[in-house]
């Protein structure tokens, strides 16, 4: 049976805290902290758990409004970006979800609320209990701040803002990690991320646990697992790091890396279809448990790259990936 490819198309959640995104204002979060709405974990429900304000809920929940107006929160994005689609998740909110939601964006170097000039990204949309609500955003401008409105009050478990960061052009012609999530690297597609998201390997710092890395299901047939990332444009690759931290009985046997410089006009599907023919940056590199593996690159030293394919054999997990070269 042919495997189903997961296309992320280079989109990441711009609301995730590891990018530096924060809630800088909320009208009310009496029942549940506004900060929970951008938690990277899936929302949970704790049966019979109450705190001093009422039922504990994993999300943002305001009190019942007894005056005119509506509730909202303002997010300062950790990195400016363009938003393509959003997910308003009301999981576990059943009877206390908002009637409607909307979204606005602003671009500003200031965090002063009264100086932000808002543009409508999503007009008022009805919401349902315990559901994911996906909406496409047509505005292609770059934003630094997001205002999420709920009408008139209620609770939302998670807000995901899927978009793209502008690739960093700082330190041009200097050696840097070309696979940094913070500088605009992103995952284009992968064949499996059953236990951990592929995007995690591009995150800064050491992984917190196995769930903070990329892990595939156990393979029961032929083949191998892979992901393709859109890296910072680079050349003169001289060092590669593959970390298996926390993966002690489920690390891959070995891995290989392929690279290419792909025109921006190519679709994600075209990129995946051509990737098996890309040149090798690293071949048949043996991996071991819970370790940072450092490889000196002797292949593709003179070629430019902006896409990398990581192949792991036959399956398993890696926690972080870094590839060092000159930005172009």
TIRO-273511 format. One record per atom (N, C-alpha, C): residue in three letters; x, y, z. Coordinates in steps of 0.001 Angstrom, whole numbers, plus 500000, padded with zeros to 6 digits. Example, Ala and Ser with C-alpha at 12.3 -4.5 7.8 and 13.67 -1.06 7.14 Angstrom:
! TIRO-273511
ALA513190494310507800 ALA512300495500507800 ALA513200496700507800 SER512850497750507080 SER513670498940507140 SER512900500030507870 
END
This chain:
! TIRO-273511
UNK500838498812500000 UNK500000500000500000 UNK500884501252500000 UNK500561502199499125 UNK501357503418498999 UNK501192504294500230 UNK502325504803500731 UNK502280505660501915 UNK501707507033501580 UNK500976507574502529 UNK500420508908502358 UNK501445509941502802 UNK501764510875501914 UNK502741511919502221 UNK502056513056502971 UNK502715513561503999 UNK502208514698504772 UNK502849515965504207 UNK502060516805503566 UNK502549518061503008 UNK502275519195504000 UNK503338519780504530 UNK503173520957505388 UNK503429522254504612 UNK503995522103503407 UNK504182523237502487 UNK504971524387503096 UNK505846524065504033 UNK506677525097504632 UNK505976525955505650 UNK504746525587506052 UNK504000526376507032 UNK504325525909508440 UNK504464526861509352 UNK504682526558510765 UNK503685527364511585 UNK503495526967512821 UNK502598527699513721 UNK503327528912514278 UNK502959530081513817 UNK503621531315514252 UNK503271531694515684 UNK502246531034516247 UNK501833531350517621 UNK502581530529518658 UNK503466529645518255 UNK504126528764519228 UNK505143529529520077 UNK505164529252521372 UNK506047529992522289 UNK507534529861521981 UNK507967528735521394 UNK509413528601521168 UNK509939529571520113 UNK509050530216519357 UNK509458531286518456 UNK509546532617519186 UNK509062532636520431 UNK509055533862521224 UNK507699534541521285 UNK506668533914520732 UNK505328534492520743 UNK504768534542522171 UNK504131535673522511 UNK503586535871523857 UNK502217536533523789 UNK501403536274524797 UNK500157537021524981 UNK500521538308525717 UNK500266539454525116 UNK500642540721525768 UNK499433541477526317 UNK498226541011525975 UNK497040541660526533 UNK495863540703526450 UNK494998540751527472 UNK493736540014527425 UNK492692540815528182 UNK491471540773527697 UNK490398541495528379 UNK489996540769529659 UNK490083539434529635 UNK489645538656530790 UNK490065537201530598 UNK490589536599531647 UNK490849535145531602 UNK490544534541532977 UNK489362534875533465 UNK488947534501534805 UNK488977532985535027 UNK488440532222534090 UNK488325530779534284 UNK489566529995533848 UNK490265530470532823 UNK491439529734532330 UNK492399530702531655 UNK493665530577531990 UNK494698531516531553 UNK494802531627530038 UNK494880532861529552 UNK495036533111528124 UNK496309532477527577 UNK497335532328528413 UNK498603531744527951 UNK498447530309527460 UNK497425529613527955 UNK497253528214527556 UNK496840528062526096 UNK496311529125525505 UNK495790529012524146 UNK496904528800523119 UNK498146529125523481 UNK499263528911522553 UNK500182527775523010 UNK499716526972523945 UNK500501525816524379 UNK500747524880523199 UNK501965524350523052 UNK502255523461521916 UNK501608522084522036 UNK501196521688523232 UNK500613520362523420 UNK499137520346523036 UNK498610519157522775 UNK497189519025522483 UNK496394519291523763 UNK495236519926523647 UNK494427520192524839 UNK493920518904525475 UNK493856518902526802 UNK493388517740527537 UNK492182518121528392 UNK491483517112528880 UNK490356517356529776 UNK490601516590531067 UNK490493517283532200 UNK490687516658533503 UNK489330516519534185 UNK488831515322534153 UNK487511515047534718 UNK487482515369536214 UNK486509516185536625 UNK486303516455538038 UNK487316517354538707 UNK488183518029537903 UNK489198518919538480 UNK488686520358538466 UNK488693521000539634 UNK488246522379539777 UNK489321523187540509 UNK489388524483540218 UNK490245525378540984 UNK489349526415541661 UNK489942527466542204 UNK489149528423542986 UNK488143529220542150 UNK488313529205540812 UNK487387529938539950 UNK486330529048539324 UNK486533527742539366 UNK485561526839538741 UNK486245525670538072 UNK485627525124537032 UNK486165523954536339 UNK487480524298535654 UNK488508523458535890 UNK489799523666535227 UNK489670523283533762 UNK490080524207532889 UNK490011523953531449 UNK491349524250530803 UNK491717523433529847 UNK492996523569529154 UNK492826524467527929 UNK492831525752528170 UNK492676526746527120 UNK492421528092527757 UNK491993529046526948 UNK491636530379527454 UNK490126530443527627 UNK489682530853528817 UNK488245530995529046 UNK487955532230529882 UNK487108533079529348 UNK486692534290530059 UNK485383534028530811 UNK485059534933531741 UNK483802534797532487 UNK482624535178531590 UNK481423534890532046 UNK480226535258531298 UNK480070536781531298 UNK479988537358530105 UNK479988538820529973 UNK478632539388530380 UNK478650540374531246 UNK477431541011531726 UNK477399542495531362 UNK478210542870530347 UNK478252544258529871 UNK478448544239528360 UNK478399545408527744 UNK478558545498526293 UNK479980545114525882 UNK480131544744524621 UNK481458544436524087 UNK481730542951523985 UNK483003542630523764 UNK483411541238523602 UNK484817541067524161 UNK485237539834524343 UNK486577539549524858 UNK487566539324523720 UNK488838539618524011 UNK489885539384523010 UNK491243539282523691 UNK492174538722522952 UNK493573538683523384 UNK494440539263522277 UNK495607539765522635 UNK496572540264521650 UNK497869539476521808 UNK498351538945520705 UNK499602538188520679 UNK500684539015520005 UNK501865539030520594 UNK503058539576519936 UNK503804538378519366 UNK503870538295518039 UNK504557537173517415 UNK506050537242517698 UNK506635536101517989 UNK508068536063518259 UNK508888536460517051 UNK508379536116515874 UNK509012536481514610 UNK507934536985513669 UNK508146538117512992 UNK507148538578512026 UNK506930537530510946 UNK505686537408510484 UNK505412536403509470 UNK504111536643508741 UNK503923535848507691 UNK502697535874506903 UNK501841534683507314 UNK500546534900507479 UNK499633533853507929 UNK498795533362506747 UNK498773532046506557 UNK498032531454505446 UNK496735530790505883 UNK496767530149507039 UNK495532529540507546 UNK495594529483509067 UNK494427529353509682 UNK494369529289511143 UNK493486528116511574 UNK493719527692512797 UNK492886526665513419 UNK492410527196514765 UNK491120527390514888 UNK490513527756516162 UNK489944526460516748 UNK490573525997517809 UNK490259524685518378 UNK489470524854519680 UNK488221524374519678 UNK487388524467520882 UNK487267523112521581 UNK488281522266521424 UNK488256520949522063 UNK487923521054523548 UNK486964520242523992 UNK486522520124525390 UNK485669521303525862 UNK485516522317525039 UNK484602523413525378 UNK483255523098524737 UNK482301522729525568 UNK481000522267525097 UNK479907522960525910 UNK479358524029525315 UNK478378524844526025 UNK478988526118526549 UNK480318526216526479 UNK481001527435526929 UNK481945527978525860 UNK481793527501524610 UNK482570528041523494 UNK481966529374523049 UNK482738530243522359 UNK482175531506521856 UNK481122531227520780 UNK480271532204520554 UNK479309532093519449 UNK480011532334518115 UNK480971533294518127 UNK481694533642516909 UNK483120534064517262 UNK483997534055516245 UNK485374534526516416 UNK485772535357515200 UNK486792536194515372 UNK487388536918514245 UNK488859537168514555 UNK489611537611513540 UNK491063537797513687 UNK491492539082512986 UNK492393539822513644 UNK492968541029513061 UNK494488540984513196 UNK495177541724512337 UNK496636541761512379 UNK497168543179512292 UNK498371543375512820 UNK499032544682512747 UNK500525544470512578 UNK501190545460511994 UNK502653545440511905 UNK503177546672512623 UNK503982546449513668 UNK504484547566514454 UNK505740547153515207 UNK506623548105515425 UNK507803547873516254 UNK507517548207517714 UNK506283548652517978 UNK505890549015519334 UNK504909547997519891 UNK504938547810521216 UNK503961546952521878 UNK502861547762522555 UNK502815549053522284 UNK501784549895522880 UNK500454549622522175 UNK499509549096522946 UNK498245548629522380 UNK497525549720521601 UNK497528550939522135 UNK496763552015521492 UNK497417552532520213 UNK498636552069519907 UNK499312552502518684 UNK499214551475517559 UNK498645550321517848 UNK498545549274516833 UNK497382549575515881 UNK497653549505514582 UNK496632549752513561 UNK496222548413512960 UNK494976548025513216 UNK494514546671512904 UNK493918546554511509 UNK494207545411510882 UNK493590545028509612 UNK492833543721509823 UNK491674543612509227 UNK490876542394509370 UNK491504541266508551 UNK491799540162509226 UNK492301538962508544 UNK491190537929508369 UNK490287537889509337 UNK489167536954509293 UNK487950537650509877 UNK486899537787509074 UNK485662538388509577 UNK484962537407510515 UNK483921537846511175 UNK483244537007512163 UNK482790535672511570 UNK483169534588512253 UNK482784533243511840 UNK482160532503513022 UNK481110531724512731 UNK480462530946513781 UNK481361529799514238 UNK481256529451515494 UNK482031528342516033 UNK481105527305516663 UNK481617526081516723 UNK480872524964517300 UNK481616524424518519 UNK480918523664519305 UNK481524523036520482 UNK482509521956520078 UNK483595521839520855 UNK484501520693520772 UNK484911520376519329 UNK485382521400518610 UNK485679521240517180 UNK486910522033516763 UNK487538521578515668 UNK488568522364514991 UNK487878523194513912 UNK488242524467513845 UNK487689525358512824 UNK488869525884511991 UNK488982525420510753 UNK490078525840509883 UNK489593526927508923 UNK490371528000508837 UNK490037529109507955 UNK491277529519507165 UNK491097529811505872 UNK492190530324505044 UNK492246531841505149 UNK493460532380505119 UNK493671533831505215 UNK494202534323503875 UNK493511535286503280 UNK493906535774501952 UNK494911536929502022 UNK494957537632503149 UNK495885538759503306 UNK497324538234503368 UNK498172538659502453 UNK499540538134502346 UNK500587539064502961 UNK500135540052503730 UNK501077540975504366 UNK501769540318505562 UNK502875540905505974 UNK503615540434507140 UNK503092541137508388 UNK502923540367509480 UNK502371540927510714 UNK503278540623511902 UNK503210541513512892 UNK503958541333514145 UNK503031541067515319 UNK501767541505515205 UNK500787541380516281 UNK499482540818515733 UNK498825540005516538 UNK497549539408516162 UNK496537539653517278 UNK495342540069516886 UNK494240540254517833 UNK493183539187517539 UNK492921538350518542 UNK491949537269518410 UNK490717537622519219 UNK489593537802518511 UNK488347538224519134 UNK487392537048519301 UNK486726536987520464 UNK485650536022520658 UNK484380536782521015 UNK483240536303520532 UNK481972537023520706 UNK480949536124521370 UNK480350536576522482 UNK480809537728523283 UNK481866537319524299 UNK481925536020524641 UNK482812535517525696 UNK482966534015525488 UNK483604533337526446 UNK483685531884526366 UNK485098531357526370 UNK485255530144525842 UNK486542529478525918 UNK486993528859524605 UNK488291528951524344 UNK488936528345523179 UNK490171527611523678 UNK490317526359523259 UNK491429525540523746 UNK492772525953523148 UNK492832526085521832 UNK494088526418521160 UNK493823527311519957 UNK494798528195519693 UNK494813529007518483 UNK496109528723517748 UNK496006528226516523 UNK497171527964515687 UNK497163528921514499 UNK498287529582514281 UNK498432530546513188 UNK499481530003512216 UNK499035529292511197 UNK499969528642510284 UNK500406529608509188 UNK501718529784509081 UNK502247530703508090 UNK503724530474507869 UNK504401531518507442 UNK505830531399507140 UNK506580532615507656 UNK507819532367508080 UNK508714533442508493 UNK509544533877507294 UNK509907535134507277 UNK510840535602506264 UNK512214535018506560 UNK512826534415505562 UNK514158533833505783 UNK515164534922506130 UNK516007534605507089 UNK516984535578507560 UNK518043535856506497 UNK518382537143506347 UNK519479537535505456 UNK520633538139506249 UNK520558538002507564 UNK521647538495508398 UNK522888537628508203 UNK524040538191508433 UNK525313537468508395 UNK525541536774507051 UNK525192537465505982 UNK525397536907504645 UNK526868536575504442 UNK527107535405503864 UNK528463534888503600 UNK529215534521504875 UNK528479534360505990 UNK529099533865507223 UNK528528532503507560 UNK529325531673508220 UNK528885530327508568 UNK527780530381509625 UNK526731529609509393 UNK525609529560510329 UNK524833528272510120 UNK523897527991511023 UNK523028526834510881 UNK521933527156509869 UNK521958526479508741 UNK521008526743507669 UNK519651526088507911 UNK519544525293508976 UNK518291524589509279 UNK517654525121510557 UNK517791526409510806 UNK517236527006512023 UNK515792527444511803 UNK514898526924512621 UNK513492527328512588 UNK513356528827512825 UNK514203529381513689 UNK514123530794514042 UNK514525531711512897 UNK515280531178511935 UNK515719531989510801 UNK514929531717509535 UNK513859530904509646 UNK512974530712508499 UNK513008529346507851 UNK513837528421508336 UNK513810527057507797 UNK512487526396508184 UNK512001525495507349 UNK510712524858507613 UNK510641523513506903 UNK509699522688507327 UNK509504521381506713 UNK508500521505505572 UNK508851520938504423 UNK507980520953503247 UNK507050519743503249 UNK507617518565503564 UNK506834517328503548 UNK507589516244504294 UNK506862515222504724 UNK507480514040505311 UNK506550512855505070 UNK507048511649505272 UNK506195510490505025 UNK505496510005506287 UNK505971510450507467 UNK505350509991508709 UNK505847510826509879 UNK504956511184510788 UNK505336511853512039 UNK504379511390513142 UNK504283510088513259 UNK503279509471514133 UNK503446509867515599 UNK504693509887516093 UNK504935510158517511 UNK505510511545517789 UNK506013512233516781 UNK506603513550517003 UNK506719514313515707 UNK506411515612515724 UNK506377516419514514 UNK507757516603513900 UNK507811516520512579 UNK509068516686511847 UNK509696518054512114 UNK508869519072512258 UNK509356520432512495 UNK510236520548513731 UNK510021519665514707 UNK510754519759515973 UNK512270519710515793 UNK512746519009514774 UNK514203518857514638 UNK514892520164514258 UNK514115521163513836 UNK514681522460513449 UNK514696523463514601 UNK514137523060515736 UNK513987523974516874 UNK515336524257517546 UNK515450525370518244 UNK516697525687518948 UNK516864524840520201 UNK518096524765520687 UNK518367524098521958 UNK518279522584521881 UNK518477521962523037 UNK518386520508523146 UNK516940520106523372 UNK516517519003522775 UNK515147518530522944 UNK514854518230524411 UNK513611518523524848 UNK513224518300526236 UNK512977516824526525 UNK512461516116525524 UNK512134514701525666 UNK511908514128524268 UNK511494512866524181 UNK511255512265522876 UNK510163512986522101 UNK509150513472522813 UNK508047514156522150 UNK508447515465521520 UNK509636515968521872 UNK510143517226521335 UNK511052516982520137 UNK510998515775519572 UNK511756515445518379 UNK510827514896517311 UNK511419514384516231 UNK510667513751515148 UNK510773512248515310 UNK509630511574515428 UNK509648510122515569 UNK508547509495514731 UNK508926508506513932 UNK507974507803513075 UNK507489506521513743 UNK506428505947513200 UNK505925504673513712 UNK506911503547513371 UNK506750502397513995 UNK507599501255513660 UNK507234500739512265 UNK508239500645511411 UNK508010500212510036 UNK507886498693509982 UNK506833498198509356 UNK506588496759509248 UNK506680496261507817 UNK507183497104506952 UNK507355496712505556 UNK508665497259505023 UNK508836497178503729 UNK510060497669503097 UNK510075499197503092 UNK511238499755502795 UNK511354501194502671 UNK512019501856503857 UNK511874503163503941 UNK512500503965504988 UNK511681505245505157 UNK511980505988506210 UNK511257507236506483 UNK512098508441506088 UNK511439509555505820 UNK512155510733505316 UNK511369512017505612 UNK512094513113505550 UNK511470514437505551 UNK512264515350504633 UNK511607516383504136 UNK512258517387503284 UNK512069518751503929 UNK513163519468504085 UNK513083520803504680 UNK513558521867503706 UNK512952523014503831 UNK513329524201503071 UNK514325524965503934 UNK515591524883503599 UNK516643525485504427 UNK516899526930504017 UNK517728527610504805 UNK518238528920504400 UNK519138528695503186 UNK519083529587502198 UNK519945529448501025 UNK521401529425501473 UNK522138528382501075 UNK523505528260501566 UNK524453527575500599 UNK525713527595500972 UNK526767526940500190 UNK527906526586501146 UNK528901525900500623 UNK530101525533501379 UNK529760524833502694 UNK528922523806502614 UNK528533523028503789 UNK529747522271504317 UNK530063522440505606 UNK531247521753506134 UNK530985520936507396 UNK529819521131508040 UNK529543520356509250 UNK528050520068509372 UNK527749518844509803 UNK526364518395509966 UNK526221517764511340 UNK525133518100512044 UNK524858517505513353 UNK523504516802513320 UNK523499515556513736 UNK522261514792513876 UNK522209514293515317 UNK521201514747516063 UNK521093514375517472 UNK519997513337517670 UNK520313512320518476 UNK519314511311518865 UNK519044511380520371 UNK519247512560520971 UNK518989512719522408 UNK517604512187522771 UNK517538511404523840 UNK516316510797524390 UNK515851509564523625 UNK516379509348522435 UNK516005508156521669 UNK517022507059521972 UNK516639506165522882 UNK517577505163523392 UNK517306503746522890 UNK516069503463522549 UNK515740502150522009 UNK514963502280520724 UNK514935503484520189 UNK514130503754518997 UNK514812504728518043 UNK516143504811518096 UNK516887505651517161 UNK517021504905515825 UNK517194505626514714 UNK517380504951513428 UNK518713504201513384 UNK518787503193512532 UNK520043502459512343 UNK521096503365511692 UNK520683504080510644 UNK521589505010509971 UNK520770506039509207 UNK521448507008508649 UNK520750508068507921 UNK521572508507506724 UNK520932509208505806 UNK521625509856504698 UNK520960511203504442 UNK521702512110503826 UNK521191513446503518 UNK521405513742502046 UNK520397514338501429 UNK520505514788500049 UNK520156516268499990 UNK520711516982499024 UNK520472518412498929 UNK520303518873497500 UNK519658520013497340 UNK519455520587496010 UNK519119522060496147 UNK519316522801495068 UNK518848524181494997 UNK517644524184494070 UNK516460524354494658 UNK515196524196493938 UNK514597525566493644 UNK514174525824492400 UNK513530527112492079 UNK512277527321492925 UNK512000528562493300 UNK510846528867494152 UNK509519528580493455 UNK509542528424492141 UNK508321528159491391 UNK507834526721491543 UNK508670525837492055 UNK508304524425492174 UNK507301524222493309 UNK506309523371493085 UNK505328523046494120 UNK505910522010495069 UNK505263521853496225 UNK505725520853497197 UNK505717519454496587 UNK504705519149495801 UNK504624517829495164 UNK505772517619494184 UNK506101518647493406 UNK507223518556492469 UNK508549518378493209 UNK508687519068494337 UNK509899518947495152 UNK510067517516495656 UNK508981516938496181 UNK509035515560496683 UNK509378514590495552 UNK508738514762494401 UNK508949513843493279 UNK510377513868492758 UNK511046515015492846 UNK512412515124492321 UNK513480514778493355 UNK513086514672494619 UNK514067514588495710 UNK514920513322495693 UNK514400512220495152 UNK515192510977495142 UNK516418511092494246 UNK516424512097493354 UNK517553512284492431 UNK518547513337492914 UNK518306513934494076 UNK519223514959494570 UNK520572514350494936 UNK521596515183494895 UNK522946514735495257 UNK523056514498496764 UNK523995513668497147 UNK524168513315498559 UNK525112514283499269 UNK524683514711500447 UNK525534515459501376 UNK526185514506502373 UNK525487513407502644 UNK525942512422503629 UNK525344511078503242 UNK526170510025503274 UNK525691508699502870 UNK525897507683503979 UNK524865506886504238 UNK524952505713505124 UNK525704506011506424 UNK525301507061507097 UNK525949507449508358 UNK525333506663509514 UNK526164505922510229 UNK525693505103511348 UNK525261505996512512 UNK524114505684513107 UNK523614506434514257 UNK523582505537515487 UNK523655506154516655 UNK523601505414517914 UNK522692506129518899 UNK522542505547520055 UNK521576506001521056 UNK521966507300521746 UNK520986508233521898 UNK521104509357522826 UNK522408510141522668 UNK522670510607521450 UNK523982511198521168 UNK523881512264520077 UNK524781513256520139 UNK524951514198519035 UNK526018513636518103 UNK525643513387516867 UNK526571512858515865 UNK527048514012515002 UNK528351514208514913 UNK528922515292514116 UNK529633514696512910 UNK529259515198511728 UNK529843514707510487 UNK530472515879509737 UNK531679515680509261 UNK532333516674508409 UNK531952516385506966 UNK531443517388506293 UNK530927517181504943 UNK532026517268503896 UNK532085516246503040 UNK533032516250501921 UNK532314516186500585 UNK530983516191500605 UNK530195516115499390 UNK529468517446499167 UNK529211517783497915 UNK528504519024497559 UNK529152520260498179 UNK530454520278498258 UNK531148521409498888 UNK530980522696498082 UNK530803522561496768 UNK530777523746495910 UNK529376524122495445 UNK528400523233495668 UNK527047523510495209 UNK526246524344496205 UNK525272525085495685 UNK524321525807496523 UNK523170524870496879 UNK522556525096498056 UNK521370524329498439 UNK520319525256499051 UNK519074524872498915 UNK517994525515499670 UNK516956524485500122 UNK517194523215499786 UNK516345522125500247 UNK517199520924500636 UNK516797520242501689 UNK517537519083502190 UNK516548517962502471 UNK516921516756502074 UNK516123515572502384 UNK516879514721503389 UNK516239514418504516 UNK516815513571505549 UNK516143512203505457 UNK516927511179505199 UNK516423509809505127 UNK516893509052506363 UNK515958508392507071 UNK516341507571508220 UNK515956506116507946 UNK516823505199508326 UNK516649503783507988 UNK516555502941509252 UNK515564502056509382 UNK514350502054508556 UNK513283503001509099 UNK513413503401510375 UNK512424504236511045 UNK513056504771512318 UNK512244505387513208 UNK512768505825514504 UNK512653507308514719 UNK513532507816515586 UNK513433509217515959 UNK514766509931516033 UNK514779511189515639 UNK515917512080515868 UNK515366513355516509 UNK516164513965517362 UNK515654515098518137 UNK516016516454517537 UNK517197516591516963 UNK517601517863516372 UNK518492517616515153 UNK518450518596514223 UNK519289518547513026 UNK519845519930512772 UNK521147519982512529 UNK521785521265512185 UNK522762521031511045 UNK522828521997510146 UNK523740521890509007 UNK524390523269508813 UNK525694523312508832 UNK526406524576508875 UNK527066524884507525 UNK526784526085507040 UNK527359526562505798 UNK527249528067505724 UNK527632528632504592 UNK527547530072504398 UNK526206530462503811 UNK525570531472504393 UNK524357532019503803 UNK524705532735502501 UNK523812532613501525 UNK524045533317500247 UNK522891534268499962 
END
